[in-house]
Amino acid sequence: MKAAHAKHPSCCRYSEGDPGEDFTSYTTALLLGKKEKGSFLHVMTHCTVSASEFQLDGNYLIGGLFDIHHVSRPFYQERPEAIYCSRETLIRPNYRRFQLMRFSVEEINNSTDLLPNVSLGYEIFDHCSDTKSFPGIFKLISVNGSIQPGSHPHDNLPRVIAVVGPVISTHSITVAPLFTGDLIPMVSYGSSASVFSKKSLYPSFLRTVHPNKNTLDVIADIISHFNWRWVAFLNSDNDFGIDGLELFRKRIIDTDICLAYTNGLNEHTNYSKMFKQIEAQKVYIIIVFAPKSYAEAVIESAIQLNVTNKVWIAYEGWSLNQRLPKMKGIRNIGTVLGVSQPVVTIPGFSDFIYSTKSQTPCGDLEQQKFCNQVCNCSNLSADEILASEPSFSFPVYSAVYAIAHALHNTLKCGAGRCADNITVHPHMVLEELKKSNFTLLNQSIQFNENGDPKFGSYSIVFWNHSGDAEEIGFYHFHPSVHFYINNTKIQWYTDGEVPTALCSPECPVGYAKKQTGIHKCCFGCEICPSDAYVNSTEDPYNCISCKDTEWSKEGSTSCSLRLEEYIPFTDTGAIAIMVGACVFVVLSLAMSVFFAINYNTPVVRSAGGPMCFLILGCLTLCSISVFFYFGVPTTATCILRFLPFLLFYTVCLACFVVRSFQIVFIFKMAAKFPKLHSLWMKYHGQWLLITVAFITQAFLLIISYCFSLPRPYNETSWYHGRIVLGCDLNLGANSSAMFLLSILCSLCFIFSYMGKDLPKNYNEAKAITFCLLLLILTWIIFFTEYMLYRGKNLSTHNALAVLFSLYSFLLWYFLPKCYIIIFQPHKNTQQYFQGLIQSYTKTFSQ
């Protein structure tokens, strides 16, 4: 066996001189590695340490850092001076963990399975201060009693192969860099700050306690389980507490939990002011994420200040406190819940404590000193030690066993012995620690890539009226998250009812929350309007509009499908209108044929001659639109609803404009403007005007359709629960086409009115005027209805208006001509027309 980790008889107890000088000389010697008279400078004297609880000789040493005592006051000094931890406050739960490490090592040594023919030793230091307890750290990393900065890690072996502890995150942050240089593995049983998961900063750090993130996940789930929203977070004002506060803030970002109040706890905390601020915020849930000393100060102050009706959530460091649940007045502060590690019974530990206390009387303190480590705990009985808080027991136990298993693998132990030709370096133990995979007390001990445990769980506890921390639930991490709380076991301060913790009461069903202030938990309520709903589970802060195919009443939480409405082809009204359109086409064709037969008669010639066929043809083409107002609208049917009518009706109106103008011009203006009349006749002004009107309208329709095609439109704003399927004609885009129709209609009306006193057989102007009045009246009625009604029958009425516009010219302009030709043939003669003209001329000349 290599001698590198053999027995080290040297001790680090200070000599009897000035303690300040001893501390300075010892620290200097370790850091500089001075030699005096051929040997390293030693300021420590040799002593017998067999009676000390802080040291055990062995082939391989494990370091231990336990804050058995705690410096609870600010440490001021004017000169270098050693700190004597034994003069500080003894923390019994930490002393229990200290004894648990001793027991674990001795249990391993007494077993022949894990490390046969190899003995483990330990050197444990009372790490009572994160700024003054460095001599013990220096001793653990020393080589042959000194520290040699810059030496190659393979040249000399550190005193220990691994270190267990410390428990406090701030202590670990302070000392961890000193062990990192030689990659001496640190296995902490209590440092839970998240920074230790960063292997770039702490490559040799592992832990057997879950990081703060896991603890706060449990606390957040407890809060959510009871539907609490408005909470306070009291954290210790150190690395551990600040890390917890930051993690808790991140954890509740996507939840309904709001952080109403925070405060960092330290020695100068004004508890009276703090609780007044909490009362002012009306906070009833208080999370105390702080070590035992701070938590005790908070709870004791709450009792003294008569703080009542609160729910306190305890962090695992004080949730199993033995003293607070039995304090007088503890029931008055409310209900205490907590997160703790499951209490694991370590077989043989009780016997070890009883044996230790019976065999180690506290006699000569000097004989019990190891490197100035004195317990001052002779007055502690075995029962008092065992009755101390059992928290962090299994983490200590598993930390020691993890190191032992790593050494087992490093030494390639097996077949009853370990290899004796292997020089064990700390980094070799570290590599095996990372690969840990063994079973201890029915738990599989493994670490993840960050050095965090892949084992363990949490218990949910409640401080019952008997003064005990009663387990009421659990939170398992592996192999999957499993969370459970037995609500019936909790005795609430509200006499059975789960306390509420809300900044604002929940909104009624169908109301959306409107945040007031910076906290999302503080809000007003606003009812969602019709055709909108609120989904309280996904987004309680916004009213979500229903889809076009859905609807809802005011104050709804969901939308319902609308009933689609349109006029099918089988509708009675639709059939009647389509039959009317077919009759119109037949009549138009019949009149065209009839006019063709009687083309050379005076009535046909006076009605327009060839222009009559153009008008009748365009009216027939306009009737095509009527058939597309029924059925489910599509883009094509929407285009065909409007395009034929707008385009060909323009031609019809242009024809009537020309016809009205010609009659008025011939009878009233031709004599005054003969040249203009000759030009009109020479260049066929009537056909030129009709062509220009047609081309202009076609161009305007093409432009408007390029910007906005008529397309299917779902009318949902007028009726709840129904969708009226229709076509949307963009009046803005089609305004120019509408304007051209209006101009033609106006000109036609003006010219026809000017010819009201013309000869009877030439007085088409009166018929045109009457037709235009019918046309205008029809569309006034339709547009009035359009402003007041948007039901499914609107498309029927639109088709009817189109049909009336067509029939007005057919019946009141063309049909009277047919009547004269058939029933009054004497009026369809050249002589009759000439007689009327001569009579008009005489009257006009007079």
HELIX and SHEET records of a PDB file:
HELIX    1   1 ALA A    3  HIS A    5  5                                   3    
HELIX    2   2 PRO A   19  LEU A   32  1                                  14    
HELIX    3   3 CYS A   85  ARG A   87  5                                   3    
HELIX    4   4 ARG A   92  ASN A  109  1                                  18    
HELIX    5   5 PHE A  134  ILE A  141  1                                   8    
HELIX    6   6 SER A  169  THR A  180  1                                  12    
HELIX    7   7 SER A  194  SER A  197  5                                   4    
HELIX    8   8 ASN A  212  HIS A  225  1                                  14    
HELIX    9   9 ASP A  239  ARG A  251  1                                  13    
HELIX   10  10 TYR A  271  ALA A  280  1                                  10    
HELIX   11  11 LYS A  292  GLN A  304  1                                  13    
HELIX   12  12 LEU A  324  LYS A  326  5                                   3    
HELIX   13  13 ILE A  330  ILE A  333  5                                   4    
HELIX   14  14 PHE A  349  GLN A  359  1                                  11    
HELIX   15  15 LEU A  365  GLN A  368  1                                   4    
HELIX   16  16 ALA A  382  ALA A  387  1                                   6    
HELIX   17  17 SER A  393  THR A  410  1                                  18    
HELIX   18  18 PRO A  426  LYS A  434  1                                   9    
HELIX   19  19 ASN A  487  LYS A  489  5                                   3    
HELIX   20  20 THR A  572  ILE A  597  1                                  26    
HELIX   21  21 PRO A  602  ALA A  607  1                                   6    
HELIX   22  22 PRO A  610  CYS A  622  1                                  13    
HELIX   23  23 SER A  623  PHE A  628  5                                   6    
HELIX   24  24 THR A  635  VAL A  664  1                                  30    
HELIX   25  25 PHE A  665  MET A  669  3                                   5    
HELIX   26  26 PRO A  674  LYS A  682  1                                   9    
HELIX   27  27 GLY A  685  PHE A  707  1                                  23    
HELIX   28  28 SER A  735  MET A  754  1                                  20    
HELIX   29  29 LYS A  760  TYR A  762  5                                   3    
HELIX   30  30 GLU A  764  LEU A  788  1                                  25    
HELIX   31  31 LEU A  794  PHE A  809  1                                  16    
HELIX   32  32 LEU A  810  PHE A  814  3                                   5    
HELIX   33  33 LEU A  815  PHE A  823  1                                   9    
HELIX   34  34 PRO A  825  LYS A  827  5                                   3    
HELIX   35  35 GLN A  830  SER A  845  1                                  16    
SHEET    1   A 2 LYS A  35  GLU A  36  0                                        
SHEET    2   A 2 SER A  39  PHE A  40 -1                                        
SHEET    1   B 6 GLN A  55  LEU A  56  0                                        
SHEET    2   B 6 LEU A 120  ASP A 126 -1                                        
SHEET    3   B 6 TYR A  60  PHE A  66  1                                        
SHEET    4   B 6 ALA A 162  VAL A 164  1                                        
SHEET    5   B 6 MET A 186  SER A 188  1                                        
SHEET    6   B 6 PHE A 205  ARG A 207  1                                        
SHEET    1   C 2 HIS A  69  HIS A  70  0                                        
SHEET    2   C 2 THR A  89  LEU A  90 -1                                        
SHEET    1   D 8 CYS A 258  LEU A 265  0                                        
SHEET    2   D 8 TRP A 230  SER A 236  1                                        
SHEET    3   D 8 ILE A 285  PHE A 289  1                                        
SHEET    4   D 8 LYS A 310  ALA A 314  1                                        
SHEET    5   D 8 GLY A 334  SER A 340  1                                        
SHEET    6   D 8 SER A 457  TRP A 463 -1                                        
SHEET    7   D 8 ALA A 469  HIS A 476 -1                                        
SHEET    8   D 8 HIS A 482  ILE A 485 -1                                        
SHEET    1   E 2 PHE A 438  LEU A 440  0                                        
SHEET    2   E 2 GLN A 443  ILE A 445 -1                                        
SHEET    1   F 2 TYR A 511  GLN A 515  0                                        
SHEET    2   F 2 PHE A 523  ILE A 527 -1                                        
SHEET    1   G 2 ALA A 532  ASN A 535  0                                        
SHEET    2   G 2 ASP A 539  SER A 545 -1                                        
SHEET    1   H 2 GLU A 550  TRP A 551  0                                        
SHEET    2   H 2 SER A 560  LEU A 561 -1                                        
SHEET    1   I 3 LEU A 563  GLU A 565  0                                        
SHEET    2   I 3 ARG A 722  ASP A 728  1                                        
SHEET    3   I 3 ARG A 711  GLU A 715 -1                                        
END                                                                             
